[in-house]
């Protein structure tokens, strides 16, 4: 059982999942495109490696990819990164 407001938000996300990357996700995929490792990205952005991995999971989901190379290619193709 969910409150009506929560149920509505969940339904909207399931029916139309977000496809735009957040600013932080764009930063992470941009650094990924530069060839940085998760550890290097974490240091550059002052994040934990676990947080970087979480951002990458969201990037993969939003871009419909399952690996780093495909995510960078999809982000470039869609104009999200240079």
PyMOL Python script that loads the backbone (N, CA, C, O; Angstrom):
from pymol import cmd

cmd.read_pdbstr("""\
ATOM      1  N   UNK A   1       0.844  -1.170   0.000  1.00  0.00           N
ATOM      2  CA  UNK A   1       0.000   0.000   0.000  1.00  0.00           C
ATOM      3  C   UNK A   1       0.896   1.242   0.000  1.00  0.00           C
ATOM      4  O   UNK A   1       1.820   1.358   0.805  1.00  0.00           O
ATOM      5  N   UNK A   2       0.607   2.151  -0.907  1.00  0.00           N
ATOM      6  CA  UNK A   2       1.336   3.408  -0.994  1.00  0.00           C
ATOM      7  C   UNK A   2       0.360   4.572  -0.895  1.00  0.00           C
ATOM      8  O   UNK A   2      -0.810   4.466  -1.264  1.00  0.00           O
ATOM      9  N   UNK A   3       0.865   5.656  -0.398  1.00  0.00           N
ATOM     10  CA  UNK A   3       0.066   6.881  -0.400  1.00  0.00           C
ATOM     11  C   UNK A   3      -0.209   7.243  -1.858  1.00  0.00           C
ATOM     12  O   UNK A   3       0.620   6.952  -2.719  1.00  0.00           O
ATOM     13  N   UNK A   4      -1.341   7.865  -2.158  1.00  0.00           N
ATOM     14  CA  UNK A   4      -1.673   8.192  -3.544  1.00  0.00           C
ATOM     15  C   UNK A   4      -0.580   8.984  -4.272  1.00  0.00           C
ATOM     16  O   UNK A   4      -0.316   8.737  -5.448  1.00  0.00           O
ATOM     17  N   UNK A   5       0.047   9.924  -3.584  1.00  0.00           N
ATOM     18  CA  UNK A   5       1.094  10.726  -4.229  1.00  0.00           C
ATOM     19  C   UNK A   5       2.292   9.858  -4.606  1.00  0.00           C
ATOM     20  O   UNK A   5       2.861  10.014  -5.686  1.00  0.00           O
ATOM     21  N   UNK A   6       2.670   8.951  -3.721  1.00  0.00           N
ATOM     22  CA  UNK A   6       3.799   8.058  -3.992  1.00  0.00           C
ATOM     23  C   UNK A   6       3.443   7.087  -5.115  1.00  0.00           C
ATOM     24  O   UNK A   6       4.255   6.851  -6.010  1.00  0.00           O
ATOM     25  N   UNK A   7       2.261   6.536  -5.074  1.00  0.00           N
ATOM     26  CA  UNK A   7       1.824   5.606  -6.121  1.00  0.00           C
ATOM     27  C   UNK A   7       1.817   6.288  -7.485  1.00  0.00           C
ATOM     28  O   UNK A   7       2.198   5.680  -8.486  1.00  0.00           O
ATOM     29  N   UNK A   8       1.388   7.540  -7.529  1.00  0.00           N
ATOM     30  CA  UNK A   8       1.372   8.285  -8.789  1.00  0.00           C
ATOM     31  C   UNK A   8       2.771   8.497  -9.337  1.00  0.00           C
ATOM     32  O   UNK A   8       3.005   8.331 -10.534  1.00  0.00           O
ATOM     33  N   UNK A   9       3.702   8.864  -8.468  1.00  0.00           N
ATOM     34  CA  UNK A   9       5.091   9.071  -8.916  1.00  0.00           C
ATOM     35  C   UNK A   9       5.694   7.770  -9.424  1.00  0.00           C
ATOM     36  O   UNK A   9       6.371   7.759 -10.452  1.00  0.00           O
ATOM     37  N   UNK A  10       5.456   6.682  -8.716  1.00  0.00           N
ATOM     38  CA  UNK A  10       5.977   5.391  -9.154  1.00  0.00           C
ATOM     39  C   UNK A  10       5.405   4.996 -10.509  1.00  0.00           C
ATOM     40  O   UNK A  10       6.129   4.511 -11.378  1.00  0.00           O
ATOM     41  N   UNK A  11       4.121   5.202 -10.682  1.00  0.00           N
ATOM     42  CA  UNK A  11       3.476   4.860 -11.945  1.00  0.00           C
ATOM     43  C   UNK A  11       4.052   5.681 -13.093  1.00  0.00           C
ATOM     44  O   UNK A  11       4.295   5.149 -14.176  1.00  0.00           O
ATOM     45  N   UNK A  12       4.269   6.970 -12.863  1.00  0.00           N
ATOM     46  CA  UNK A  12       4.849   7.828 -13.917  1.00  0.00           C
ATOM     47  C   UNK A  12       6.250   7.377 -14.279  1.00  0.00           C
ATOM     48  O   UNK A  12       6.615   7.387 -15.455  1.00  0.00           O
ATOM     49  N   UNK A  13       7.038   6.985 -13.297  1.00  0.00           N
ATOM     50  CA  UNK A  13       8.404   6.537 -13.577  1.00  0.00           C
ATOM     51  C   UNK A  13       8.424   5.227 -14.352  1.00  0.00           C
ATOM     52  O   UNK A  13       9.273   5.031 -15.222  1.00  0.00           O
ATOM     53  N   UNK A  14       7.503   4.341 -14.045  1.00  0.00           N
ATOM     54  CA  UNK A  14       7.437   3.063 -14.742  1.00  0.00           C
ATOM     55  C   UNK A  14       6.970   3.272 -16.177  1.00  0.00           C
ATOM     56  O   UNK A  14       7.508   2.665 -17.103  1.00  0.00           O
ATOM     57  N   UNK A  15       5.973   4.126 -16.363  1.00  0.00           N
ATOM     58  CA  UNK A  15       5.427   4.364 -17.694  1.00  0.00           C
ATOM     59  C   UNK A  15       6.345   5.209 -18.565  1.00  0.00           C
ATOM     60  O   UNK A  15       6.420   4.992 -19.775  1.00  0.00           O
ATOM     61  N   UNK A  16       7.033   6.157 -17.974  1.00  0.00           N
ATOM     62  CA  UNK A  16       7.924   7.035 -18.728  1.00  0.00           C
ATOM     63  C   UNK A  16       9.199   7.269 -17.917  1.00  0.00           C
ATOM     64  O   UNK A  16       9.361   8.327 -17.309  1.00  0.00           O
ATOM     65  N   UNK A  17      10.108   6.281 -17.907  1.00  0.00           N
ATOM     66  CA  UNK A  17      11.321   6.442 -17.114  1.00  0.00           C
ATOM     67  C   UNK A  17      12.156   7.613 -17.619  1.00  0.00           C
ATOM     68  O   UNK A  17      12.141   7.915 -18.812  1.00  0.00           O
ATOM     69  N   UNK A  18      12.881   8.270 -16.726  1.00  0.00           N
ATOM     70  CA  UNK A  18      13.696   9.411 -17.142  1.00  0.00           C
ATOM     71  C   UNK A  18      14.793   8.979 -18.108  1.00  0.00           C
ATOM     72  O   UNK A  18      15.407   7.928 -17.928  1.00  0.00           O
ATOM     73  N   UNK A  19      15.033   9.783 -19.123  1.00  0.00           N
ATOM     74  CA  UNK A  19      16.083   9.460 -20.086  1.00  0.00           C
ATOM     75  C   UNK A  19      17.177  10.507 -20.097  1.00  0.00           C
ATOM     76  O   UNK A  19      18.255  10.269 -20.641  1.00  0.00           O
ATOM     77  N   UNK A  20      16.920  11.651 -19.511  1.00  0.00           N
ATOM     78  CA  UNK A  20      17.939  12.691 -19.441  1.00  0.00           C
ATOM     79  C   UNK A  20      18.894  12.392 -18.295  1.00  0.00           C
ATOM     80  O   UNK A  20      18.475  12.003 -17.205  1.00  0.00           O
ATOM     81  N   UNK A  21      20.158  12.577 -18.552  1.00  0.00           N
ATOM     82  CA  UNK A  21      21.140  12.398 -17.495  1.00  0.00           C
ATOM     83  C   UNK A  21      21.152  13.635 -16.602  1.00  0.00           C
ATOM     84  O   UNK A  21      20.962  14.759 -17.068  1.00  0.00           O
ATOM     85  N   UNK A  22      21.378  13.406 -15.321  1.00  0.00           N
ATOM     86  CA  UNK A  22      21.546  14.523 -14.403  1.00  0.00           C
ATOM     87  C   UNK A  22      22.896  15.171 -14.688  1.00  0.00           C
ATOM     88  O   UNK A  22      23.722  14.611 -15.410  1.00  0.00           O
ATOM     89  N   UNK A  23      23.112  16.334 -14.128  1.00  0.00           N
ATOM     90  CA  UNK A  23      24.394  17.028 -14.298  1.00  0.00           C
ATOM     91  C   UNK A  23      25.543  16.146 -13.804  1.00  0.00           C
ATOM     92  O   UNK A  23      26.570  16.040 -14.474  1.00  0.00           O
ATOM     93  N   UNK A  24      25.380  15.523 -12.657  1.00  0.00           N
ATOM     94  CA  UNK A  24      26.429  14.663 -12.100  1.00  0.00           C
ATOM     95  C   UNK A  24      26.670  13.449 -12.992  1.00  0.00           C
ATOM     96  O   UNK A  24      27.816  13.057 -13.213  1.00  0.00           O
ATOM     97  N   UNK A  25      25.598  12.856 -13.502  1.00  0.00           N
ATOM     98  CA  UNK A  25      25.759  11.711 -14.410  1.00  0.00           C
ATOM     99  C   UNK A  25      26.511  12.118 -15.671  1.00  0.00           C
ATOM    100  O   UNK A  25      27.332  11.354 -16.179  1.00  0.00           O
ATOM    101  N   UNK A  26      26.234  13.325 -16.183  1.00  0.00           N
ATOM    102  CA  UNK A  26      26.973  13.821 -17.352  1.00  0.00           C
ATOM    103  C   UNK A  26      28.445  14.022 -17.014  1.00  0.00           C
ATOM    104  O   UNK A  26      29.317  13.727 -17.831  1.00  0.00           O
ATOM    105  N   UNK A  27      28.721  14.520 -15.819  1.00  0.00           N
ATOM    106  CA  UNK A  27      30.110  14.672 -15.395  1.00  0.00           C
ATOM    107  C   UNK A  27      30.814  13.320 -15.354  1.00  0.00           C
ATOM    108  O   UNK A  27      31.935  13.177 -15.841  1.00  0.00           O
ATOM    109  N   UNK A  28      30.147  12.337 -14.771  1.00  0.00           N
ATOM    110  CA  UNK A  28      30.739  11.003 -14.643  1.00  0.00           C
ATOM    111  C   UNK A  28      30.995  10.397 -16.017  1.00  0.00           C
ATOM    112  O   UNK A  28      32.085   9.884 -16.268  1.00  0.00           O
ATOM    113  N   UNK A  29      30.016  10.446 -16.905  1.00  0.00           N
ATOM    114  CA  UNK A  29      30.205   9.850 -18.232  1.00  0.00           C
ATOM    115  C   UNK A  29      31.225  10.651 -19.048  1.00  0.00           C
ATOM    116  O   UNK A  29      31.927  10.081 -19.883  1.00  0.00           O
ATOM    117  N   UNK A  30      31.312  11.943 -18.819  1.00  0.00           N
ATOM    118  CA  UNK A  30      32.327  12.752 -19.484  1.00  0.00           C
ATOM    119  C   UNK A  30      33.729  12.334 -19.077  1.00  0.00           C
ATOM    120  O   UNK A  30      34.620  12.236 -19.921  1.00  0.00           O
ATOM    121  N   UNK A  31      33.928  12.090 -17.797  1.00  0.00           N
ATOM    122  CA  UNK A  31      35.230  11.634 -17.314  1.00  0.00           C
ATOM    123  C   UNK A  31      35.500  10.201 -17.769  1.00  0.00           C
ATOM    124  O   UNK A  31      36.644   9.819 -18.018  1.00  0.00           O
ATOM    125  N   UNK A  32      34.450   9.432 -17.869  1.00  0.00           N
ATOM    126  CA  UNK A  32      34.565   8.080 -18.411  1.00  0.00           C
ATOM    127  C   UNK A  32      35.071   8.150 -19.848  1.00  0.00           C
ATOM    128  O   UNK A  32      35.914   7.353 -20.261  1.00  0.00           O
ATOM    129  N   UNK A  33      34.553   9.101 -20.595  1.00  0.00           N
ATOM    130  CA  UNK A  33      34.969   9.286 -21.995  1.00  0.00           C
ATOM    131  C   UNK A  33      36.437   9.684 -22.094  1.00  0.00           C
ATOM    132  O   UNK A  33      37.087   9.418 -23.105  1.00  0.00           O
ATOM    133  N   UNK A  34      36.957  10.319 -21.052  1.00  0.00           N
ATOM    134  CA  UNK A  34      38.371  10.691 -21.030  1.00  0.00           C
ATOM    135  C   UNK A  34      39.261   9.503 -20.679  1.00  0.00           C
ATOM    136  O   UNK A  34      40.487   9.605 -20.708  1.00  0.00           O
ATOM    137  N   UNK A  35      38.629   8.370 -20.345  1.00  0.00           N
ATOM    138  CA  UNK A  35      39.391   7.159 -20.036  1.00  0.00           C
ATOM    139  C   UNK A  35      39.705   6.967 -18.567  1.00  0.00           C
ATOM    140  O   UNK A  35      40.514   6.107 -18.221  1.00  0.00           O
ATOM    141  N   UNK A  36      39.084   7.747 -17.695  1.00  0.00           N
ATOM    142  CA  UNK A  36      39.354   7.616 -16.274  1.00  0.00           C
ATOM    143  C   UNK A  36      38.677   6.379 -15.694  1.00  0.00           C
ATOM    144  O   UNK A  36      37.600   5.979 -16.135  1.00  0.00           O
ATOM    145  N   UNK A  37      39.321   5.790 -14.711  1.00  0.00           N
ATOM    146  CA  UNK A  37      38.754   4.644 -13.993  1.00  0.00           C
ATOM    147  C   UNK A  37      37.747   5.157 -12.965  1.00  0.00           C
ATOM    148  O   UNK A  37      37.672   6.358 -12.705  1.00  0.00           O
ATOM    149  N   UNK A  38      36.980   4.245 -12.386  1.00  0.00           N
ATOM    150  CA  UNK A  38      36.025   4.636 -11.343  1.00  0.00           C
ATOM    151  C   UNK A  38      36.757   5.319 -10.184  1.00  0.00           C
ATOM    152  O   UNK A  38      36.274   6.309  -9.634  1.00  0.00           O
ATOM    153  N   UNK A  39      37.912   4.786  -9.823  1.00  0.00           N
ATOM    154  CA  UNK A  39      38.685   5.356  -8.721  1.00  0.00           C
ATOM    155  C   UNK A  39      39.142   6.783  -9.050  1.00  0.00           C
ATOM    156  O   UNK A  39      39.080   7.669  -8.198  1.00  0.00           O
ATOM    157  N   UNK A  40      39.595   6.998 -10.279  1.00  0.00           N
ATOM    158  CA  UNK A  40      40.036   8.321 -10.693  1.00  0.00           C
ATOM    159  C   UNK A  40      38.864   9.303 -10.755  1.00  0.00           C
ATOM    160  O   UNK A  40      38.996  10.462 -10.362  1.00  0.00           O
ATOM    161  N   UNK A  41      37.716   8.832 -11.250  1.00  0.00           N
ATOM    162  CA  UNK A  41      36.519   9.684 -11.292  1.00  0.00           C
ATOM    163  C   UNK A  41      36.115  10.064  -9.870  1.00  0.00           C
ATOM    164  O   UNK A  41      35.792  11.221  -9.600  1.00  0.00           O
ATOM    165  N   UNK A  42      36.134   9.099  -8.974  1.00  0.00           N
ATOM    166  CA  UNK A  42      35.773   9.359  -7.577  1.00  0.00           C
ATOM    167  C   UNK A  42      36.681  10.430  -6.978  1.00  0.00           C
ATOM    168  O   UNK A  42      36.204  11.350  -6.313  1.00  0.00           O
ATOM    169  N   UNK A  43      37.967  10.315  -7.209  1.00  0.00           N
ATOM    170  CA  UNK A  43      38.912  11.312  -6.670  1.00  0.00           C
ATOM    171  C   UNK A  43      38.661  12.689  -7.273  1.00  0.00           C
ATOM    172  O   UNK A  43      38.664  13.695  -6.563  1.00  0.00           O
ATOM    173  N   UNK A  44      38.443  12.730  -8.588  1.00  0.00           N
ATOM    174  CA  UNK A  44      38.249  14.008  -9.283  1.00  0.00           C
ATOM    175  C   UNK A  44      36.993  14.728  -8.790  1.00  0.00           C
ATOM    176  O   UNK A  44      36.985  15.950  -8.643  1.00  0.00           O
ATOM    177  N   UNK A  45      35.925  13.952  -8.536  1.00  0.00           N
ATOM    178  CA  UNK A  45      34.645  14.550  -8.153  1.00  0.00           C
ATOM    179  C   UNK A  45      34.393  14.529  -6.640  1.00  0.00           C
ATOM    180  O   UNK A  45      33.322  14.924  -6.179  1.00  0.00           O
ATOM    181  N   UNK A  46      35.387  14.065  -5.873  1.00  0.00           N
ATOM    182  CA  UNK A  46      35.265  13.988  -4.416  1.00  0.00           C
ATOM    183  C   UNK A  46      34.069  13.129  -4.009  1.00  0.00           C
ATOM    184  O   UNK A  46      33.251  13.520  -3.175  1.00  0.00           O
ATOM    185  N   UNK A  47      33.993  11.934  -4.629  1.00  0.00           N
ATOM    186  CA  UNK A  47      32.933  10.971  -4.346  1.00  0.00           C
ATOM    187  C   UNK A  47      33.567   9.654  -3.932  1.00  0.00           C
ATOM    188  O   UNK A  47      34.772   9.463  -4.098  1.00  0.00           O
ATOM    189  N   UNK A  48      32.771   8.751  -3.400  1.00  0.00           N
ATOM    190  CA  UNK A  48      33.258   7.401  -3.149  1.00  0.00           C
ATOM    191  C   UNK A  48      33.153   6.614  -4.456  1.00  0.00           C
ATOM    192  O   UNK A  48      32.384   6.973  -5.348  1.00  0.00           O
ATOM    193  N   UNK A  49      33.930   5.547  -4.557  1.00  0.00           N
ATOM    194  CA  UNK A  49      33.839   4.693  -5.744  1.00  0.00           C
ATOM    195  C   UNK A  49      32.440   4.086  -5.854  1.00  0.00           C
ATOM    196  O   UNK A  49      31.926   3.905  -6.958  1.00  0.00           O
ATOM    197  N   UNK A  50      31.827   3.774  -4.719  1.00  0.00           N
ATOM    198  CA  UNK A  50      30.474   3.204  -4.731  1.00  0.00           C
ATOM    199  C   UNK A  50      29.480   4.190  -5.339  1.00  0.00           C
ATOM    200  O   UNK A  50      28.572   3.789  -6.066  1.00  0.00           O
ATOM    201  N   UNK A  51      29.649   5.465  -5.045  1.00  0.00           N
ATOM    202  CA  UNK A  51      28.758   6.477  -5.614  1.00  0.00           C
ATOM    203  C   UNK A  51      28.963   6.580  -7.120  1.00  0.00           C
ATOM    204  O   UNK A  51      27.997   6.722  -7.869  1.00  0.00           O
ATOM    205  N   UNK A  52      30.203   6.511  -7.565  1.00  0.00           N
ATOM    206  CA  UNK A  52      30.481   6.531  -9.008  1.00  0.00           C
ATOM    207  C   UNK A  52      29.814   5.331  -9.677  1.00  0.00           C
ATOM    208  O   UNK A  52      29.201   5.470 -10.735  1.00  0.00           O
ATOM    209  N   UNK A  53      29.933   4.167  -9.069  1.00  0.00           N
ATOM    210  CA  UNK A  53      29.303   2.969  -9.630  1.00  0.00           C
ATOM    211  C   UNK A  53      27.784   3.126  -9.703  1.00  0.00           C
ATOM    212  O   UNK A  53      27.160   2.699 -10.674  1.00  0.00           O
ATOM    213  N   UNK A  54      27.198   3.733  -8.687  1.00  0.00           N
ATOM    214  CA  UNK A  54      25.753   3.971  -8.688  1.00  0.00           C
ATOM    215  C   UNK A  54      25.367   4.897  -9.830  1.00  0.00           C
ATOM    216  O   UNK A  54      24.383   4.653 -10.529  1.00  0.00           O
ATOM    217  N   UNK A  55      26.145   5.966 -10.021  1.00  0.00           N
ATOM    218  CA  UNK A  55      25.870   6.877 -11.137  1.00  0.00           C
ATOM    219  C   UNK A  55      25.969   6.134 -12.463  1.00  0.00           C
ATOM    220  O   UNK A  55      25.154   6.355 -13.359  1.00  0.00           O
ATOM    221  N   UNK A  56      26.953   5.261 -12.595  1.00  0.00           N
ATOM    222  CA  UNK A  56      27.108   4.511 -13.841  1.00  0.00           C
ATOM    223  C   UNK A  56      25.942   3.560 -14.087  1.00  0.00           C
ATOM    224  O   UNK A  56      25.505   3.394 -15.226  1.00  0.00           O
ATOM    225  N   UNK A  57      25.443   2.942 -13.041  1.00  0.00           N
ATOM    226  CA  UNK A  57      24.262   2.081 -13.187  1.00  0.00           C
ATOM    227  C   UNK A  57      23.095   2.887 -13.733  1.00  0.00           C
ATOM    228  O   UNK A  57      22.386   2.431 -14.630  1.00  0.00           O
ATOM    229  N   UNK A  58      22.892   4.089 -13.192  1.00  0.00           N
ATOM    230  CA  UNK A  58      21.801   4.950 -13.673  1.00  0.00           C
ATOM    231  C   UNK A  58      22.039   5.388 -15.118  1.00  0.00           C
ATOM    232  O   UNK A  58      21.103   5.437 -15.917  1.00  0.00           O
ATOM    233  N   UNK A  59      23.285   5.703 -15.449  1.00  0.00           N
ATOM    234  CA  UNK A  59      23.626   6.084 -16.826  1.00  0.00           C
ATOM    235  C   UNK A  59      23.315   4.935 -17.771  1.00  0.00           C
ATOM    236  O   UNK A  59      22.690   5.138 -18.812  1.00  0.00           O
ATOM    237  N   UNK A  60      23.743   3.737 -17.420  1.00  0.00           N
ATOM    238  CA  UNK A  60      23.485   2.566 -18.271  1.00  0.00           C
ATOM    239  C   UNK A  60      21.992   2.366 -18.487  1.00  0.00           C
ATOM    240  O   UNK A  60      21.549   2.113 -19.608  1.00  0.00           O
ATOM    241  N   UNK A  61      21.217   2.480 -17.409  1.00  0.00           N
ATOM    242  CA  UNK A  61      19.765   2.303 -17.507  1.00  0.00           C
ATOM    243  C   UNK A  61      19.151   3.351 -18.423  1.00  0.00           C
ATOM    244  O   UNK A  61      18.354   3.023 -19.302  1.00  0.00           O
ATOM    245  N   UNK A  62      19.519   4.607 -18.219  1.00  0.00           N
ATOM    246  CA  UNK A  62      18.925   5.694 -18.983  1.00  0.00           C
ATOM    247  C   UNK A  62      19.314   5.648 -20.454  1.00  0.00           C
ATOM    248  O   UNK A  62      18.519   6.011 -21.321  1.00  0.00           O
ATOM    249  N   UNK A  63      20.534   5.202 -20.738  1.00  0.00           N
ATOM    250  CA  UNK A  63      20.998   5.167 -22.123  1.00  0.00           C
ATOM    251  C   UNK A  63      20.738   3.817 -22.796  1.00  0.00           C
ATOM    252  O   UNK A  63      20.989   3.658 -23.991  1.00  0.00           O
ATOM    253  N   UNK A  64      20.241   2.859 -22.039  1.00  0.00           N
ATOM    254  CA  UNK A  64      19.954   1.534 -22.602  1.00  0.00           C
ATOM    255  C   UNK A  64      21.222   0.784 -22.971  1.00  0.00           C
ATOM    256  O   UNK A  64      21.253   0.055 -23.963  1.00  0.00           O
ATOM    257  N   UNK A  65      22.256   0.959 -22.182  1.00  0.00           N
ATOM    258  CA  UNK A  65      23.535   0.295 -22.438  1.00  0.00           C
ATOM    259  C   UNK A  65      23.890  -0.605 -21.267  1.00  0.00           C
ATOM    260  O   UNK A  65      23.218  -0.594 -20.236  1.00  0.00           O
ATOM    261  N   UNK A  66      24.950  -1.384 -21.433  1.00  0.00           N
ATOM    262  CA  UNK A  66      25.359  -2.254 -20.341  1.00  0.00           C
ATOM    263  C   UNK A  66      26.867  -2.254 -20.095  1.00  0.00           C
ATOM    264  O   UNK A  66      27.387  -3.101 -19.368  1.00  0.00           O
ATOM    265  N   UNK A  67      27.563  -1.294 -20.711  1.00  0.00           N
ATOM    266  CA  UNK A  67      28.992  -1.194 -20.448  1.00  0.00           C
ATOM    267  C   UNK A  67      29.487   0.221 -20.694  1.00  0.00           C
ATOM    268  O   UNK A  67      28.776   1.059 -21.249  1.00  0.00           O
ATOM    269  N   UNK A  68      30.717   0.471 -20.270  1.00  0.00           N
ATOM    270  CA  UNK A  68      31.299   1.808 -20.316  1.00  0.00           C
ATOM    271  C   UNK A  68      31.405   2.346 -21.737  1.00  0.00           C
ATOM    272  O   UNK A  68      31.028   3.485 -22.013  1.00  0.00           O
ATOM    273  N   UNK A  69      31.919   1.516 -22.627  1.00  0.00           N
ATOM    274  CA  UNK A  69      32.127   1.956 -24.007  1.00  0.00           C
ATOM    275  C   UNK A  69      30.812   2.322 -24.679  1.00  0.00           C
ATOM    276  O   UNK A  69      30.710   3.357 -25.338  1.00  0.00           O
ATOM    277  N   UNK A  70      29.819   1.480 -24.512  1.00  0.00           N
ATOM    278  CA  UNK A  70      28.514   1.741 -25.122  1.00  0.00           C
ATOM    279  C   UNK A  70      27.865   2.996 -24.520  1.00  0.00           C
ATOM    280  O   UNK A  70      27.205   3.758 -25.225  1.00  0.00           O
ATOM    281  N   UNK A  71      28.058   3.201 -23.218  1.00  0.00           N
ATOM    282  CA  UNK A  71      27.489   4.381 -22.570  1.00  0.00           C
ATOM    283  C   UNK A  71      28.113   5.664 -23.125  1.00  0.00           C
ATOM    284  O   UNK A  71      27.409   6.640 -23.385  1.00  0.00           O
ATOM    285  N   UNK A  72      29.427   5.656 -23.304  1.00  0.00           N
ATOM    286  CA  UNK A  72      30.106   6.829 -23.861  1.00  0.00           C
ATOM    287  C   UNK A  72      29.640   7.070 -25.289  1.00  0.00           C
ATOM    288  O   UNK A  72      29.367   8.208 -25.671  1.00  0.00           O
ATOM    289  N   UNK A  73      29.549   6.006 -26.080  1.00  0.00           N
ATOM    290  CA  UNK A  73      29.100   6.143 -27.470  1.00  0.00           C
ATOM    291  C   UNK A  73      27.674   6.692 -27.537  1.00  0.00           C
ATOM    292  O   UNK A  73      27.387   7.577 -28.342  1.00  0.00           O
ATOM    293  N   UNK A  74      26.792   6.174 -26.703  1.00  0.00           N
ATOM    294  CA  UNK A  74      25.395   6.630 -26.702  1.00  0.00           C
ATOM    295  C   UNK A  74      25.299   8.079 -26.233  1.00  0.00           C
ATOM    296  O   UNK A  74      24.531   8.860 -26.795  1.00  0.00           O
ATOM    297  N   UNK A  75      26.065   8.442 -25.217  1.00  0.00           N
ATOM    298  CA  UNK A  75      26.032   9.823 -24.715  1.00  0.00           C
ATOM    299  C   UNK A  75      26.554  10.790 -25.774  1.00  0.00           C
ATOM    300  O   UNK A  75      26.023  11.890 -25.931  1.00  0.00           O
ATOM    301  N   UNK A  76      27.589  10.383 -26.497  1.00  0.00           N
ATOM    302  CA  UNK A  76      28.112  11.241 -27.575  1.00  0.00           C
ATOM    303  C   UNK A  76      27.104  11.350 -28.712  1.00  0.00           C
ATOM    304  O   UNK A  76      26.864  12.443 -29.225  1.00  0.00           O
ATOM    305  N   UNK A  77      26.520  10.241 -29.105  1.00  0.00           N
ATOM    306  CA  UNK A  77      25.565  10.217 -30.215  1.00  0.00           C
ATOM    307  C   UNK A  77      24.345  11.088 -29.927  1.00  0.00           C
ATOM    308  O   UNK A  77      23.786  11.709 -30.831  1.00  0.00           O
ATOM    309  N   UNK A  78      23.943  11.125 -28.672  1.00  0.00           N
ATOM    310  CA  UNK A  78      22.758  11.910 -28.306  1.00  0.00           C
ATOM    311  C   UNK A  78      23.101  13.357 -27.970  1.00  0.00           C
ATOM    312  O   UNK A  78      22.206  14.153 -27.686  1.00  0.00           O
ATOM    313  N   UNK A  79      24.379  13.705 -27.997  1.00  0.00           N
ATOM    314  CA  UNK A  79      24.784  15.071 -27.724  1.00  0.00           C
ATOM    315  C   UNK A  79      24.884  15.410 -26.249  1.00  0.00           C
ATOM    316  O   UNK A  79      25.026  16.581 -25.895  1.00  0.00           O
ATOM    317  N   UNK A  80      24.815  14.418 -25.388  1.00  0.00           N
ATOM    318  CA  UNK A  80      24.890  14.673 -23.950  1.00  0.00           C
ATOM    319  C   UNK A  80      26.308  15.054 -23.515  1.00  0.00           C
ATOM    320  O   UNK A  80      26.503  15.794 -22.551  1.00  0.00           O
ATOM    321  N   UNK A  81      27.289  14.530 -24.253  1.00  0.00           N
ATOM    322  CA  UNK A  81      28.688  14.895 -24.003  1.00  0.00           C
ATOM    323  C   UNK A  81      29.348  15.113 -25.355  1.00  0.00           C
ATOM    324  O   UNK A  81      28.819  14.691 -26.383  1.00  0.00           O
ATOM    325  N   UNK A  82      30.510  15.778 -25.356  1.00  0.00           N
ATOM    326  CA  UNK A  82      31.260  16.009 -26.595  1.00  0.00           C
ATOM    327  C   UNK A  82      32.152  14.841 -26.918  1.00  0.00           C
ATOM    328  O   UNK A  82      32.857  14.863 -27.927  1.00  0.00           O
TER     329      UNK A  82
END
""", "prot")
cmd.dss("prot")
cmd.show_as("cartoon", "prot")
cmd.util.cbc("prot")
cmd.orient("prot")
